[in-house]
């Protein structure tokens, strides 16, 4: 199933999972997570892997497990750490597993990476052009607050348009906590001729220590009102988690009311968090998705 064709018919609900870092551990856990997520009837699940590319084989195996489970995988493929031979090998493996949809990324250079990064595919568009010889349906990443390496959102929008021109059928955004950034992205993208769906990515913020991680990972701003709530109760984990879940629910309801094409949840392999959000919005998902 091509995800972009599904997006022409309905609003989608999707999740993101990541493989264990080592090839010899953690697989049963991620498979159990997938089995739990299947009960929430996602339209697809994306599978990422580390920026160094070290666990890409694990990611392919998980994508295959999704396909066998009756869930459409959106497999990440990262050009930065990869050679053309690496891409060909992974692409062939995806095809053998029945994977039809690929999220093509350059990837962020790891802080401790000592190898030459982005030697062959310096931009996501380079990878997309290379992948045209394969029958994948391609997706790309979008950044509501602008890519960290771009001076302005508008410079980043130029790159987004190039991704569409290179074959991206839809975009999934980086996580954000202020919906106004997403609305600005969509409005400005339309002005420059971006016509494919832009799906918002939401990650529930459940632990106070994750504020720093979010800032380091993608620079997303945490609104002052939300930050005050979670910091006041930083020593009460159960209360903090409840606040984070309900804020994610608020974001999702607001996004749906404004006509988004889908919701993508970054759940960090936390099926219980996905279940908690789904339970709060079950009637919304059933009626509007």
ABEGO torsion letter per residue (X at the ends): XBAAAAAAABBBBBBBBBBBABAABGAAAAAAAAAAAAAAGBABBBBBBBAAGAAAAAAAAAAAAAAAAGBBBBBBBBAAABBAAAAAAAAAAAAAAGBABBBBBAEBBBAABABBBGAABABAAAAAAAAAABABBBBBBBBAAEBAABABAAAAAAAAAAAAAAGBABBBBBBBABAAAAAAAAAAAAAAGBABBBBBBBBBBABAAAAAAAAAAAGBBBBAAAAAAAAAAAABAAAAAAAAAAAAAAAAAAAAAAGBAEBBBBAGGBAAAAAAAAAAAAAAAAAAX
